[in-house]
Amino acid sequence: MKILLLTAATGGGHLRASNAIEQYILENTGHQVKTVDTLKAVGRLLDKTVCDAYLFMAKRVPSLFGRIYKQTNKQNLFSGLVPKLSGLFSNMLLPAIENYDPDVIITTHPFATEMVSDLKSDGSVTAPLICILTDYGVHRAWIASQVDAYVVASEHMAPELMSLGVEEEKIYPFGIPVHGVFFDQEDRRMILRELGLSPDLPTLLFMAGSFGVSNIIKLYRNLAETQAKMQIIVITGRNKALYEAFERELASGPKLPTRLIYFTTEVEKYMHASDLLVTKPGGLTVSEALACNLPMAVFDAIPGQEEDNANFLATHHMGMRLQKETDFAEQISSLLLEEQKLREMRENCEKFDKSRSIPNLLELITTLKEKRKAP
């Protein structure tokens, strides 16, 4: 069977979900699989325009991004916009689909979903279309008329999808696909010893690459002044300015036991070693942490999908939203001091078991293929 994954680079989550599916298929099945960046396939100008616009708004003017997100979720504003755009670009995507001739198409980005739906509408594409929503809230942009199945993060999303006209039988709450290493439990104490940290202290993990330098350094200093005992792992990603700022901070004498890490391909190891993750609530980051049974304290959520993700965590008691009107360090230290509350959060993460997301997806593919063959 030939499986085509269509994604786009507006944020890393869409790509990471596709990559997790592709890797699982290659390592565990005999199926063929190919991943295509939809916007790049259509044209470099479109790709650069869309990606640059997304990054600019999300980082520089998040409040504007949030307003646009909410306004485009209204039927009267959104109903004609994306279909018109997809009509312009879908035929430019068609060669990439025809050249591979897939048995099924999986999309992890709303633009790709709409384009394929448009091509299915006029008969140019006949393969089943599965759309994977990569956040914990629903936006109208994901909804398209020719989607055969929607794979969503959680059961709580079904009513909202149905209110937008999606048939219940098309909704599958398998969970957002993540790499299997996040579900593989590791020896927490051994990892901490390898890092030179204490297995007996609460461990805070900062995934801080997208944070402002001054904000995160201030939070670090404030945490050291609280009553809670803790140690910290800081992952700066490729944020060189933040890494160097933390290096200077630690050189003057670390205020807490700290391990500073630049870019890493072993995020799961540090998640398994930690008791609480402090991060921005991107859909894939949330899913990876939940797979590690790791509670979260999230802040600086971009208005829109990140707010939806943060609210999901708070509503289901798997994390907390750090409120700007109060002291972030005090909120975090209070949670660390409330051991029972933190334990309950971890237990709730354990109950939210989506470890069979990709195997269930493959079973769904087989079912849709058999339905297509049926007379």
Secondary structure, DSSP 8 states (H G I E B T S, - for coil): -EEEEEE--SSHHHHHHHHHHHHHHHHH-S-EEEEEEHHHHH-HHHHHHHHHHHHHHHHH-HHHHHHHHHHTTSHHHHTTHHHHHHHHHHHHHHHHHHHH--SEEEESSHHHHHHHHHHHHTTS--S-EEEE--SSS--GGG--TT-SEEE-S-GGGHHHHHHTT--GGGEE-------GGGTS---HHHHHHHTT--TTS-EEEEE-TTS-HHHHHHHHHHHHTSS---EEEEE-TT-HHHHHHHHHHHHT--SS-EEEE-S-S-HHHHHHT-SEEEE---HHHHHHHHHTT--EEE-S--TTHHHHHHHHHHHTTSEEE--TTS-HHHHHHHHHH-HHHHHHHHHHHHHS--TTHHHHHHHHHHHHHHHHH--
